Amino acid sequence: MKVGVQLPEVERPVRWSELAQMVTLIEAAGFDSVWVGEHLLYEVDGTRVGPWEAWSVLAAVAAITERVAIGPLVAALPFHNPAVFAKQAATVDEISGGRLILGVGAGWNELEFRAFGLPFQRRVSRFAEAFEIVRRLLGGEQVVFQGEFYELDRAELLPRPRGDGPPLMIGSNGGRMLSVALPHVEMWNSWYTAFGNDPAELSGLLARIDRACEAAGRDPATLERTVAVLLKLDDEPSRRSAEVVPITGSAQHMAAVLSQFADLGVSHVQLVLDPITLDSIEQAAEVRALLSE
């Protein structure tokens, strides 16, 4: 099972100099991937907070790493013009030397849509059109498209993307979203709140994803399963969701719990670390090393 780390979003203000140190440490410590959440604005306890722009960060991460996979966890397609988004993704993939995993979803946080003047209604319908455009452009097609939300007149990506473009990953558990994406993606992802951050609860969700694959005419065995998992690495009050119990304890205990995800067929976990600091990345690296034994 591959193990990655999500960079901080709004847990605390983090400047690029520290983010760069984190990325360098994640790669040096043997992790498999680095992930960046794509959001614009949150409200936490009545205070507005926001992260850096995700694709600028991903391009910088691509430039300062050599081995790790990188990706958005996950990109909100309704934030973007899909053709320009495909161009951005192809460019970041090129900078990385073909290490981009393109995680996509429809977004969920109405606050940021409204604040930045983005339409919040009918996000899944917008996603469906945008997803078709993105996957076709990244696949090397010249695309003519006449939809309800988007129109393209012989759009194409030049220079051509690498190979067939980056692998696609759907970050959703919604039935309609899955029906749109599952015929075309290589991977599926779920955030830890959807299964209580607990491998015992994940099996039911995985069974539902199997059924969605079958409904979409796909062999469930051909879809990679990935999940984000919350690890608590200190005794301070949680800086993350109070909706779930984080995985905590000794490195041996955390590794044993994570191994249960592998036993369920999960191929890749993205660690959400609380706190997210250089020290916590080093602690998590001990857990990662135990998984490899």
KOLDRENVEX-974472 format. One record per residue: residue number from 1; z, y, x of N, C-alpha, C in turn. Coordinates in pm, whole numbers, plus 32768, in hexadecimal, padded with zeros to 4 digits. Atoms other than C-alpha are relative to their C-alpha. Layout:
KOLDRENVEX-974472
NODE resi n.up n.north n.east ca.up ca.north ca.east c.up c.north c.east
NODE  NUM    Z       Y      X     Z        Y       X    Z       Y      X
...
This chain:
KOLDRENVEX-974472
NODE resi n.up n.north n.east ca.up ca.north ca.east c.up c.north c.east
NODE    1 8000    7F88   8054  8000     8000    8000 8000    807D   8058
NODE    2 8006    7F81   7FB6  7FA1     8159    8084 806A    8060   7FC9
NODE    3 7F97    7FA1   8025  80A4     826E    8080 7FDA    808B   8030
NODE    4 801C    7F76   7FDE  8064     83E3    8075 8073    805A   7FD9
NODE    5 7F99    7F9D   801D  8130     8520    8050 7FBE    8078   7FBD
NODE    6 802F    7F85   8040  80FE     8643    7F61 8042    8079   8042
NODE    7 7FCA    7F84   7FC8  8125     879B    7FFC 804D    804E   7F96
NODE    8 7FB1    7FB4   8062  821A     888E    7F59 7FA8    805A   7FAA
NODE    9 8043    7FA3   805B  81AD     8959    7E2B 8058    807B   7FED
NODE   10 7FAD    7F8B   8020  82BF     8A3B    7DA5 8095    7FE1   8010
NODE   11 7F74    801F   7FE8  8400     8993    7E16 8047    8073   8048
NODE   12 7FD0    7F8B   7FB5  842C     8ABB    7F01 7F84    8041   803E
NODE   13 8074    7FC3   7FBF  8344     8BB8    7FA8 7FE6    7FBE   8088
NODE   14 8025    8041   7F81  828B     8B09    80C7 7F80    8044   8032
NODE   15 8075    7FBE   7FC6  819F     8BCD    81A7 7FA5    7F9A   8045
NODE   16 8061    805D   7FC6  8069     8B34    8244 8031    7FC7   8084
NODE   17 7FD4    8034   7F7F  810B     8B16    839B 8057    7F84   7FEF
NODE   18 7FAC    8075   8018  820E     8A25    830B 7FB0    7F8F   7FC1
NODE   19 8055    8068   803A  810E     896E    8236 7FB1    7FB8   806D
NODE   20 804D    803C   7F93  803E     8935    836F 8057    7FA1   8052
NODE   21 7FA5    805A   7FB8  816D     88A4    8422 8019    7F80   7FB1
NODE   22 7FEB    8076   8054  81AB     87BC    82FB 7F87    7FA3   8007
NODE   23 807A    8051   7FFE  8043     8746    82F8 7FF2    7FB6   8085
NODE   24 8008    803D   7F7C  8045     8705    846E 8065    7F8E   800D
NODE   25 7F98    8067   7FFA  818B     8642    844E 7FDD    7F88   7FA9
NODE   26 8026    806D   805B  810D     8576    8324 7F9B    7FA4   8044
NODE   27 8065    8052   7FBE  7FDF     8503    83EB 803B    7FB7   8079
NODE   28 7FC7    803D   7F88  80A2     84C4    852D 8063    7F91   7FDF
NODE   29 7F9A    8061   8026  81AE     8400    8472 7FC6    7F80   7FC5
NODE   30 803F    807C   802D  80B1     82FF    83FA 7FE3    7FF7   7F6C
NODE   31 8023    8003   808D  8088     835F    828D 7F68    7FF7   7FF0
NODE   32 808E    8017   8019  7F38     8316    81EE 7FB8    8075   7FBF
NODE   33 8043    7F98   804D  7EF7     8451    8125 8058    807A   7FF0
NODE   34 7FBF    7F80   801E  7F4F     85BD    80DC 7FC6    8033   7F7C
NODE   35 8029    7FD9   8086  7F44     8644    7F78 802E    808E   7FDF
NODE   36 7FE4    7F76   8027  7F3B     87A1    7EE3 7FF5    800A   7F68
NODE   37 8008    7FEA   8090  7F91     87ED    7D79 7FAA    807A   7FE2
NODE   38 804F    7F8A   8026  7E9D     88D7    7CCA 803F    8040   7F84
NODE   39 7FC9    7FAD   806B  7F5E     89D3    7BFB 7FF7    8091   8029
NODE   40 800D    7F71   7FEA  7F58     8B4B    7BD9 8083    804A   7FEB
NODE   41 7F88    7FB6   8025  80A4     8BB1    7B3F 805C    7FA6   7FAF
NODE   42 7F9A    8045   804E  81E8     8B19    7ABD 8069    8066   7FD5
NODE   43 7F87    7FB5   801F  831A     8BA1    7A12 8075    7F9F   800B
NODE   44 7F8E    8056   7FE5  845E     8B05    7A92 807F    8050   7FE7
NODE   45 7F82    7FBC   8021  85A9     8B6E    79F5 7FEA    8095   7FE9
NODE   46 801C    7F76   8023  850A     8CAD    7976 7FC0    8052   806E
NODE   47 803E    7FB8   7F91  8472     8D0B    7AC6 7F75    7FC8   801B
NODE   48 8088    802C   7FE2  82FF     8D01    7B10 7FF1    7FE2   8095
NODE   49 8018    802A   7F76  829B     8C47    7C4C 7F75    7FC2   8006
NODE   50 8085    803A   7FF3  814E     8BD3    7CD4 7FE5    7FCC   808B
NODE   51 8027    8037   7F7E  80B1     8B06    7DED 7F87    8049   8038
NODE   52 807C    7FCF   7FC6  7F98     8B5F    7EDB 7F89    7FBD   7FBA
NODE   53 8078    8037   803E  7E34     8B22    7E63 7FDB    7F7B   8042
NODE   54 8005    8089   7FCF  7DF9     89AE    7E85 7F89    7FE4   805B
NODE   55 8076    8026   7FB2  7C96     899D    7F0B 7FF8    8048   8085
NODE   56 7FF4    7FBE   7F7E  7CD5     8A9E    801A 805C    7FB0   805B
NODE   57 7FA3    8051   7FB3  7DFD     89CD    808A 7FBF    7F7D   802A
NODE   58 8041    807E   7FDF  7D34     888A    807A 7F99    8010   8071
NODE   59 8061    7FE9   7F95  7C22     8920    8154 8047    8010   8086
NODE   60 7FB5    7FEF   7F85  7D26     8989    8254 803C    7F7B   802F
NODE   61 7FCA    8083   7FDD  7DCB     8832    8249 7F92    7FA7   803B
NODE   62 8070    804F   7FCC  7C78     878F    827D 7FE2    8024   8090
NODE   63 8026    7FD0   7F7C  7C3F     8865    83B1 8066    7FDD   806D
NODE   64 7F9A    8017   7F9B  7D8A     8818    845E 802D    7F6E   8008
NODE   65 7FE0    808F   7FFC  7D95     869F    841E 7F85    7FB2   802D
NODE   66 806D    8055   7FD2  7CC5     857F    84A1 7FF7    7F7B   7FB8
NODE   67 7FFB    808A   8031  7D33     8440    83F2 8023    7FF4   7F6C
NODE   68 7FCB    8013   8087  7DEB     846E    82A8 7F99    8023   7F95
NODE   69 804A    7FD7   8077  7D40     8470    8158 8043    807D   7FC7
NODE   70 7FCA    7F86   803E  7D6B     85B9    809C 7FCC    8007   7F71
NODE   71 8032    7FF2   8087  7D4F     8616    7F30 8058    8057   7FAA
NODE   72 7FB0    7FBA   8064  7DBE     86E3    7E07 8045    7F9B   7FA5
NODE   73 7FB4    805A   8056  7ECB     8644    7D30 802D    804C   7F82
NODE   74 8091    8011   7FFA  7E0F     868E    7C57 7FC1    8086   7FDD
NODE   75 8045    7F85   8021  7D07     879D    7C2E 7FEE    800D   7F69
NODE   76 8013    7FE5   808F  7CFB     883B    7AD3 7F71    8032   7FEC
NODE   77 808C    7FD8   800D  7B87     8840    7A82 7FED    807B   7FA8
NODE   78 8016    7F88   8051  7BAC     8946    796B 8021    8083   8047
NODE   79 7FEC    7F86   7FB1  7C1F     8A3E    7A77 7F7E    8033   803C
NODE   80 8073    7FE6   7FAA  7AC3     8A35    7B11 7F7C    7FFF   7FB4
NODE   81 808B    801F   801E  7952     8A5E    7ADD 7FE2    7F7B   8044
NODE   82 8008    8086   7FC3  7903     88EC    7B13 7F99    7FF4   806F
NODE   83 8064    800A   7F97  77CA     891E    7BE4 8033    803E   8081
NODE   84 7FC5    7FC1   7F89  787B     8A0E    7CD1 8071    7FA9   8035
NODE   85 7F95    805B   7FD7  79A3     891F    7CD5 7FC8    7F8B   8051
NODE   86 803E    806E   7FB6  78BF     8802    7D43 7FD6    802E   808B
NODE   87 8026    7FC8   7F7E  783E     88E3    7E5A 807B    800D   8059
NODE   88 7F84    7FF5   7FB3  79A5     892B    7EC7 802C    7F76   8033
NODE   89 7FD2    8087   7FDA  79FE     87B9    7EC6 7FA8    7FC5   806D
NODE   90 805B    8034   7F9A  78C8     875A    7F8E 8019    8043   8086
NODE   91 7FE7    7FB6   7F85  791A     8867    808D 8081    7FD1   8042
NODE   92 7F82    8031   7FC8  7A84     87F8    80B9 7FEF    7F72   8034
NODE   93 8019    8088   7FD0  7A0E     8690    80D7 7FB7    8003   8085
NODE   94 8049    7FF3   7F82  791E     86FC    81E9 805D    802C   8070
NODE   95 7FA2    7FD0   7F9A  7A2E     87BB    82A4 805B    7F8F   802E
NODE   96 7FA3    806D   7FE0  7B0D     8687    8294 7FBB    7F89   8041
NODE   97 8047    8076   7FCD  79FE     859A    830C 7FFF    7F8D   7F9F
NODE   98 8007    8068   8067  79FA     84DE    81C1 8085    7FC7   7FD8
NODE   99 7F7B    8033   801F  7B70     84C0    8183 8036    8030   7F79
NODE  100 7FD1    7FCB   8080  7B86     856C    802E 8004    7F94   7F95
NODE  101 7FF6    804B   807E  7C03     84AE    7EFD 8007    8069   7F92
NODE  102 800B    7F94   8062  7B9F     8582    7DD3 8048    7FD9   7F7E
NODE  103 7FB3    8016   807A  7CB4     8569    7CD1 7FE5    806F   7F9B
NODE  104 8022    7F9E   8067  7C5C     8614    7B89 804E    7FE4   7F80
NODE  105 7FBF    8009   8082  7D03     865A    7A3B 7FD9    8079   7FAE
NODE  106 8022    7F93   805D  7CFE     8753    791C 8067    8070   8001
NODE  107 7F97    7F9B   8003  7E3A     881C    7968 805A    7FEF   7F87
NODE  108 7FA0    8011   806D  7F68     883B    7885 8057    807C   7FE8
NODE  109 7FA0    7F92   8005  802B     897C    78CC 7FC1    807B   7FC0
NODE  110 8042    7F93   804A  7FC5     8A78    77C2 801C    8087   803F
NODE  111 7FDD    7F80   7FC4  807A     8B93    7874 7F98    802F   8064
NODE  112 805C    7FD6   7F98  7F8D     8B94    799B 7F73    8017   7FCA
NODE  113 8082    7FE7   8040  7E56     8B76    78C2 7FFD    808C   7FC4
NODE  114 7FFC    7F7D   8043  7EBE     8CA4    77F3 800A    8072   8065
NODE  115 7FE9    7F95   7F9F  7F34     8D70    791D 7F81    8023   804D
NODE  116 8077    7FEA   7FB0  7DED     8D44    79DA 7F80    800A   7FAC
NODE  117 8074    7FEA   8056  7D09     8D71    78AE 7FA6    7F88   7FF0
NODE  118 804D    807B   800C  7C9C     8C06    7898 8016    7FC2   7F77
NODE  119 7FEF    803B   8086  7C5B     8B5A    7747 8053    7F80   8005
NODE  120 7FA7    8074   8002  7D70     8A62    76FA 7FD7    7F9A   7F97
NODE  121 8027    805B   806A  7CE6     89CF    75B9 7F86    7FAD   8029
NODE  122 8070    805B   7FED  7BF6     88A8    75BF 7FEB    7FDD   8093
NODE  123 8009    801E   7F71  7C47     8858    7727 7FBC    7F7B   801B
NODE  124 803C    8083   7FE8  7BDF     86EC    7705 7F69    8006   7FEB
NODE  125 8090    7FEF   8015  7A8C     874C    7676 7FC0    8048   8075
NODE  126 8033    7FBA   7F8A  7A5D     883F    7793 7FFF    7FA3   8079
NODE  127 7FFB    8060   7F91  7ACC     8733    7888 7F8B    7FA0   7FFA
NODE  128 806A    8064   800D  79CD     863C    77FF 7F7C    8036   8036
NODE  129 807B    7FC5   7FCF  78AB     8729    7840 8008    801A   8096
NODE  130 7FF0    7FDF   7F72  7934     879E    798F 7FFC    7F84   8057
NODE  131 7FFB    807B   7FB1  7976     863C    7A08 7F74    7FC7   8013
NODE  132 808A    8032   7FF1  7810     85D2    79C2 7FB4    8052   8067
NODE  133 8046    7FAA   7FA2  778C     86FD    7A80 802E    7FE6   808F
NODE  134 7FC8    8013   7F79  7874     86C9    7BAA 7FD2    7F7C   803C
NODE  135 8021    8082   7FC7  7832     8556    7BD3 7F6B    7FF4   801C
NODE  136 8090    8009   7FE9  76BB     857C    7BB2 7FD5    8052   8079
NODE  137 8022    7FAE   7F8C  76A6     8698    7CAD 8031    7FBF   8082
NODE  138 7FCC    8040   7F88  7785     85E5    7DA7 7FB5    7F7F   8020
NODE  139 8052    8076   7FEC  76AB     84B2    7D75 7F75    801E   8034
NODE  140 8080    7FD9   7FC4  7582     8577    7DFB 7F93    8023   7F9E
NODE  141 8067    7FE0   8063  74CF     85C2    7CB4 7FE1    8096   7FFD
NODE  142 8021    7F7A   802F  7416     86FD    7C57 8019    8000   7F6A
NODE  143 7FCA    800C   8087  74BB     8749    7B0B 7FCF    806F   7FA5
NODE  144 801B    7FA8   8071  7431     87E7    79D3 8062    7FD9   7F92
NODE  145 7F96    8020   8060  7546     8801    78D1 8007    806C   7F95
NODE  146 7FF1    7FA4   8070  755D     88A0    777A 8072    7FCC   7FAA
NODE  147 7F8B    802C   804B  76BA     887B    76E7 8037    806F   7FA9
NODE  148 7FBD    7F9B   8052  77A4     8933    7603 8042    806A   8056
NODE  149 7FB4    7FA5   7FAC  7860     89D0    7723 7FB8    8029   807F
NODE  150 8040    7FE7   7F80  777C     89BB    7854 7F6B    7FE9   7FF6
NODE  151 8091    8011   7FF7  760A     89E4    789E 7FD8    8007   8093
NODE  152 8033    8002   7F77  755C     898B    79E4 7F69    7FF1   7FFC
NODE  153 8091    8007   7FF6  73F2     89BC    7A46 7FDA    7FD2   808D
NODE  154 8027    803F   7F82  7397     88CC    7B61 8064    801F   8070
NODE  155 7F99    7FEE   7F99  74E1     88F3    7C18 8000    7F87   805D
NODE  156 7FF2    806D   7FA0  7508     8826    7D55 8053    8032   8075
NODE  157 7FAC    7FE0   7F8F  75EB     8819    7E82 7FB0    7FF2   8081
NODE  158 8045    7FFD   7F80  7544     887D    7FC8 8055    804C   8063
NODE  159 8025    8085   7FCF  7590     880B    80D1 8036    7F91   7FA6
NODE  160 7FD6    8071   8051  75B5     86B6    802F 808E    7FD5   8023
NODE  161 7F7C    8039   7FE2  7715     862A    800C 7FF3    7F81   8051
NODE  162 7FFE    807B   7FB2  7777     850B    80EC 7FF0    7F87   7FA3
NODE  163 800F    807D   804B  7703     83B9    8067 7FED    8017   7F6C
NODE  164 8000    7FEE   8091  7743     839E    7EF5 8067    8066   7FD4
NODE  165 7F99    7F9F   8020  7845     84B4    7F06 808A    7FC2   800A
NODE  166 7F78    8034   7FF3  79C1     8494    7F13 8023    7FA5   7F8C
NODE  167 7FD2    8053   806F  7A6D     8385    7E45 8048    8055   7F98
NODE  168 7FC5    7FB6   8070  7ADC     8401    7CEF 807D    7FB9   7FCF
NODE  169 7F83    8034   8034  7C3A     83D4    7C66 8026    804D   7F83
NODE  170 7FD8    7FBF   807C  7CA4     841D    7B00 8099    8006   7FF8
NODE  171 7F70    7FEE   800E  7E01     84AC    7AD4 8023    8019   7F6F
NODE  172 7FE2    7FF3   808E  7E43     846A    7965 8023    7F78   7FC6
NODE  173 7FE4    8079   804E  7ED3     836D    7873 7FCD    800E   7F71
NODE  174 8032    7FE8   8087  7E2B     8401    7740 7F89    7FA9   7FDF
NODE  175 8069    805D   8027  7D47     831A    767E 7F75    803A   800B
NODE  176 8086    7FC7   7FFA  7C22     8407    7660 7FD8    8021   8090
NODE  177 801D    7FE4   7F74  7C3B     8479    77C9 7FD9    7F80   804A
NODE  178 801F    807F   7FBE  7C3C     8310    783C 7F77    7FCC   7FD6
NODE  179 8082    8031   802E  7B10     82BA    7765 7F8D    804B   8044
NODE  180 8066    7FB0   7FBA  7A4C     83D5    780C 7FF5    7FD7   8092
NODE  181 7FFF    800D   7F6F  7AB5     838C    7970 7FF6    7F71   8033
NODE  182 7FF4    8086   7FC8  7AF1     8217    7995 7F7B    7FBC   8022
NODE  183 807D    803F   7FD5  7982     81B0    799D 7FCE    802F   8089
NODE  184 803A    7FC1   7F89  7952     8289    7AD3 805F    8010   8076
NODE  185 7FA4    7FE2   7F94  7A90     82AD    7BA2 8024    7F83   8050
NODE  186 7FD1    806E   7FAC  7B0C     81D7    7CC1 8096    7FEA   7FEF
NODE  187 7F6E    8007   8002  7C7E     8225    7C8A 8038    8041   7F82
NODE  188 7FB1    7FC3   806C  7D7D     8279    7B7F 8086    8029   803B
NODE  189 7F7E    7FD1   7FD0  7EBD     8340    7BB6 8057    8029   7F8B
NODE  190 7F9E    7FCF   8061  7FF8     8382    7AF1 8072    8046   8048
NODE  191 7F8B    7FB8   7FCF  8110     847B    7B2F 807D    7FB3   7FD8
NODE  192 7F89    8054   8010  826D     83E6    7B45 8046    800E   7F7A
NODE  193 7FBC    7FEF   8081  82EA     8479    79FB 7FC6    7FA5   7F95
NODE  194 8040    8053   8066  81F5     839B    793C 8037    7F73   7FFC
NODE  195 7FC7    8087   7FFE  82AB     825D    79A6 8091    8003   802F
NODE  196 7F73    7FF5   7FDF  840A     82DF    79E4 8021    7FEF   8092
NODE  197 7FEB    8011   7F6F  83DA     82CA    7B5E 8037    7F75   8022
NODE  198 7FC0    8084   7FF9  8432     815B    7B31 7F95    7F94   7FFC
NODE  199 8064    806B   8004  835A     802F    7B8F 8010    7FA3   7F88
NODE  200 7FEB    8057   8074  83FA     7F6C    7A71 7FBB    8037   7F84
NODE  201 8043    7FC2   8074  8364     8065    7979 7F6A    800E   8014
NODE  202 808E    7FEA   7FE4  8212     807B    7A25 7FAA    7F8F   7FCB
NODE  203 8053    8071   8026  819D     7F20    79C1 7FBF    8014   7F77
NODE  204 8039    7FE7   8084  816D     7F88    7856 7F8E    8063   8005
NODE  205 806B    7F9E   7FF1  809F     80B5    78BB 7F86    7FC1   8042
NODE  206 8071    8042   7FBE  7FC9     7FE1    79A2 7FB5    7FA4   7FA0
NODE  207 8041    8054   8064  7F86     7EF0    7885 7FA9    8055   7FA4
NODE  208 8050    7FA6   8055  7F0E     8017    77B4 7F83    802E   8049
NODE  209 8075    7FDA   7FB3  7E27     8083    78CD 7F9C    7F8D   8006
NODE  210 8058    8075   8004  7D9D     7F1F    78D9 7FB0    7FFE   7F7D
NODE  211 8044    8000   8083  7D4E     7F34    7765 7F9A    8071   7FF7
NODE  212 805F    7F90   8002  7CAA     8088    7794 7F84    7FDF   8053
NODE  213 8074    802C   7FB0  7BCE     7FF5    78A6 7FA7    7FA4   7FAE
NODE  214 804E    8060   8050  7B63     7EDA    77C3 7FB6    8047   7F90
NODE  215 8042    7FB4   806B  7B19     7FCF    76A9 7F8B    8051   8036
NODE  216 806B    7FB3   7FC2  7A41     8095    779B 7F95    7FA7   803D
NODE  217 8061    805D   7FCA  7984     7F5A    77FE 800D    7FE7   8094
NODE  218 7FE9    800D   7F71  7A22     7F40    7954 8064    7F91   801C
NODE  219 7FA0    8064   7FD3  7ACF     7E22    7A07 807B    8049   8036
NODE  220 7F89    7FB9   7FCE  7C39     7E9D    7A37 801A    7FE8   8094
NODE  221 7FE7    8020   7F74  7C42     7DF4    7B8C 7FB4    805B   8060
NODE  222 8050    7FA8   7FA9  7B42     7EEF    7C10 803B    808B   800E
NODE  223 7FC4    7F7B   7FFE  7C25     801D    7BD8 807C    8000   8058
NODE  224 7F89    7FF0   7FAE  7D1B     8086    7CE5 806B    804D   7FB2
NODE  225 7F8F    7FBD   8040  7E73     80E6    7C62 804F    804F   8068
NODE  226 7FAE    7FAC   7FA9  7F2F     8208    7D04 8066    8048   7FA9
NODE  227 7F97    7FBA   804B  8074     82B0    7C9B 804C    805E   805B
NODE  228 7FA6    7FA5   7FBB  8144     83D9    7D03 8090    7FD6   7FE3
NODE  229 7F78    8032   800B  82B0     837F    7D42 8060    8068   803C
NODE  230 7F9E    7F9D   7FD5  83E1     8463    7D65 806E    7FC0   8053
NODE  231 7F95    802C   7FA8  84CB     8427    7E8C 8063    8072   8016
NODE  232 7F97    7F9C   7FE8  8617     84E1    7EAC 8041    7FE0   8086
NODE  233 7FD7    8018   7F77  8681     850C    8015 807C    804E   8029
NODE  234 7F80    7FC1   7FE3  87C2     85D7    7FFD 8058    7FFA   7F85
NODE  235 7FA0    8006   806E  88F1     8605    7F1D 8007    8081   7FB1
NODE  236 8001    7F81   8048  889D     8761    7EA0 7FC7    7FEC   7F73
NODE  237 803D    8009   8086  8842     87A5    7D32 7F69    7FF3   8009
NODE  238 808F    801D   7FFA  86E3     8730    7CE5 7FAE    807F   7FF4
NODE  239 8060    7F92   8008  85CB     8827    7D25 7F86    7FD7   7FB0
NODE  240 8071    8033   804D  84E1     8752    7C57 802D    7FDD   7F73
NODE  241 7FE9    801B   808D  84D2     86CC    7AF5 8085    7FBA   7FE7
NODE  242 7F85    8042   802C  861A     8675    7A4C 7FE3    7F8F   7F9D
NODE  243 8025    8063   8065  8557     858A    7967 8006    7F72   8034
NODE  244 8002    8086   7FC6  8561     8463    7A57 806D    7FF5   806A
NODE  245 7FA2    801B   7F93  864E     83C3    7B4E 7FAF    7FEC   807F
NODE  246 804D    8013   7F84  85C6     83EC    7CB0 802B    7F83   804A
NODE  247 7FDE    806D   7FA5  85BB     82D1    7DA9 804D    803C   8075
NODE  248 7FAB    7FCA   7F96  86D1     830F    7EA4 8048    7F8E   8046
NODE  249 7FB6    8067   7FB7  87BC     825A    7F8E 7FD0    7FF0   808E
NODE  250 8027    801A   7F76  8781     81BE    80E1 7F68    7FEE   800A
NODE  251 808F    8017   7FEA  8628     81A3    817A 7FD9    7F73   7FD5
NODE  252 801C    808B   8025  863C     802B    8145 7FF6    7FF0   7F68
NODE  253 8003    800A   8092  868B     8055    7FD3 7F81    8041   7FC8
NODE  254 8077    7FBC   8033  8574     8151    7F99 7F82    7FAF   801E
NODE  255 8074    8053   7FE0  847C     8071    804E 7FF8    7F87   7FA4
NODE  256 7FFF    8075   8059  84E8     7F49    7F78 7FCD    8026   7F75
NODE  257 8030    7FD5   8084  84AC     8011    7E38 7F6A    801C   8005
NODE  258 808F    7FE3   7FF5  835B     808F    7EB0 7FAD    7F81   8009
NODE  259 804A    807D   7FF4  82F4     7F2D    7F06 7FE8    7FC0   7F77
NODE  260 8014    8035   8087  831E     7ED7    7D95 7F82    8039   7FC1
NODE  261 807E    7FC8   8031  81FF     7FC4    7D48 7F8A    7FB2   8039
NODE  262 806A    8050   7FC4  8126     7F04    7E3D 7FF5    7F79   7FBB
NODE  263 8002    8082   8044  818B     7DC1    7D91 7FBA    8008   7F79
NODE  264 8043    7FED   8081  8103     7E52    7C4C 7F6A    801D   800E
NODE  265 808E    7FE7   7FEA  7FB1     7E91    7CEB 7FDD    808F   8020
NODE  266 801A    7F76   7FD9  7FD9     7FFE    7D49 7FCF    8002   8091
NODE  267 803C    8000   7F7B  7EFD     8045    7E77 8026    8079   8053
NODE  268 7FE7    7F82   7FBA  7F72     81A4    7ECF 806E    8049   7FB4
NODE  269 7F9A    7FAB   803E  80AE     826E    7E8A 8001    8087   8045
NODE  270 7FF1    7F7A   7FCB  80D1     83E5    7EB3 8093    8027   7FF1
NODE  271 7F72    7FE2   8002  8235     843E    7F12 8015    8095   7FE3
NODE  272 7FD4    7F79   801F  82C7     8574    7E70 8090    8008   8033
NODE  273 7F80    8001   7FBA  83EC     85C7    7F52 8058    8073   7FD1
NODE  274 7F9D    7F9D   8028  8525     867E    7EE1 8077    7FF4   805F
NODE  275 8050    7F86   7FEB  855F     874E    7FAF 7F81    7FDF   804E
NODE  276 8078    8011   7FB0  840A     877C    804F 800C    805B   807A
NODE  277 7FE9    7FBA   7F81  8455     87E1    81B6 7FCC    7FA7   8071
NODE  278 8026    8051   7F8C  83F8     876E    8312 8063    7F8D   8013
NODE  279 7F9D    806B   7FF1  853F     86AB    8322 7FEC    7F91   7F99
NODE  280 8012    8066   8067  84FA     85FB    81D7 7F83    7FAD   8019
NODE  281 8079    804D   7FDC  839D     8599    824C 8022    7F99   806B
NODE  282 7FD7    8061   7F99  843C     84F9    837F 8052    7F8F   7FC4
NODE  283 7FB3    8069   8043  8532     843E    829F 7FA3    7FA3   7FB3
NODE  284 805E    8051   804D  8418     83C9    81BF 7FAB    7FA9   805C
NODE  285 804E    8050   7FA1  835A     8353    82F3 804A    7F7F   8024
NODE  286 7FB4    807A   7FE8  8476     825B    832F 7FE8    7F9C   7F90
NODE  287 801E    8055   8073  843B     81D3    81D0 7F73    7FC6   800E
NODE  288 808B    802C   7FEE  82C5     81C2    8215 7FF7    7F91   806A
NODE  289 8005    8065   7F95  8301     80FF    8356 8037    7F7A   7FD1
NODE  290 7FC6    807D   8034  83DA     7FFF    82A0 7F9E    7FB8   7FA5
NODE  291 8064    803D   8058  82C4     7FC3    81A3 7F96    7FB5   804F
NODE  292 8069    803B   7FAE  81DB     7F67    82C0 8030    7F83   8049
NODE  293 7FCB    8072   7FB6  82C2     7E5C    834F 7FE3    7F7C   7FB9
